Amino acid sequence: MVMPIFEKYIDELVEKSTLDVPAWNIEKALEGKVAGWNYIDGCMILALLEIYHATGDEKYYEFADAFIDHRVREDGSISDYRVDEYNLDNVNAGKTLFALYDINGKEKYRRAIDLIYSQVWTQPRTAEGNFWHKKIYPNQIWLDGMYMAQPFYMEYETRFNDKKNYEDIFGQFTNVIACMRDPKTGLYYHGYDASRSVFWCDKRTGLSQNFWLRALGWYSMALLDTLDKCEICRECEKEYEYLKRAFVNLIDSMLKLQDESGLWYQLPALGGKEPNYLETSGSAIMAYSILKGVRLGFLPENYREYGLKAFQGICNTYLKERDGHLSLGGICLVAGLGPADNLRRDGSFEYYMSEPVVEDDAKGVGPLLLAYTEMRRLD
């Protein structure tokens, strides 16, 4: 395995990063901006906290704490974060606050958790009762947003709200299964417009055109991490088992499409169509989901080999050394649907192929680090 090489790569990224300019936030770097409060850094900081828990190495915790502390003020307000933007992506970084609060008990982190929860509780909803993905995407559910918000929502309800809104959380997943799952493939479409009015959706179903790998990965993590934060009780046992079956069924559907390399294609159901390509971030998320799913007992032990194959395949294919430094390639920088004034983002095959492929972005590095922490826990 390539574990020592991967450790060296992560250490290099941390060493090259500052609190305002992390080496893994390629979007902000291309924009020439400092990092604020965003889901990209949230992915990476959460992964650093997980590797700290898996290894006990204080340097990962120290950087993670300094990074979040730099953004959270004493009153719990957060620089560059606004509740009224109603952007589910911005909830994701809030997951780091639970982990840090448990370690160091900083009360400002607890106050910041409440602030982000106030967004969750007031987030606009579709007719079915699901959160809008963002205020600028009215009536839309994206698989991405299920990962960004639902594990945070579940952890808050479990720890601080006596599980009062479990039914709401389970209900939102049930709606996604009903509205966005394709019964033929077992895969989920990237987006759904409850109003059936946006230009990229099918006017009959409200669905986008394709199954996007990273969105499928985000959704697998949403199921897995939400279940992990749930405290099973008699009242929710049936719903818990329903979501667990949904997770297992999604993994089984994805494994049918795993390439011999261990990776999945950017559009996994269209693997033989040019110029579709093997993509790092979604493959890394699947590696993590499979390995953690086995550890939690959701998946049979023999599934571990598929997760290990994915991790090894990513490193063999895209982790390269150049001028004495390591770099991870094959990462789709970003992909989305709309908004209404951006007709290029129409959810077509051609659109997903048109987005930039970059190196060292946290959307690939963070999930691969999470998969690595599962391997370290196994050891």
Disulfide bonds with the S-S distance in Angstrom:
none
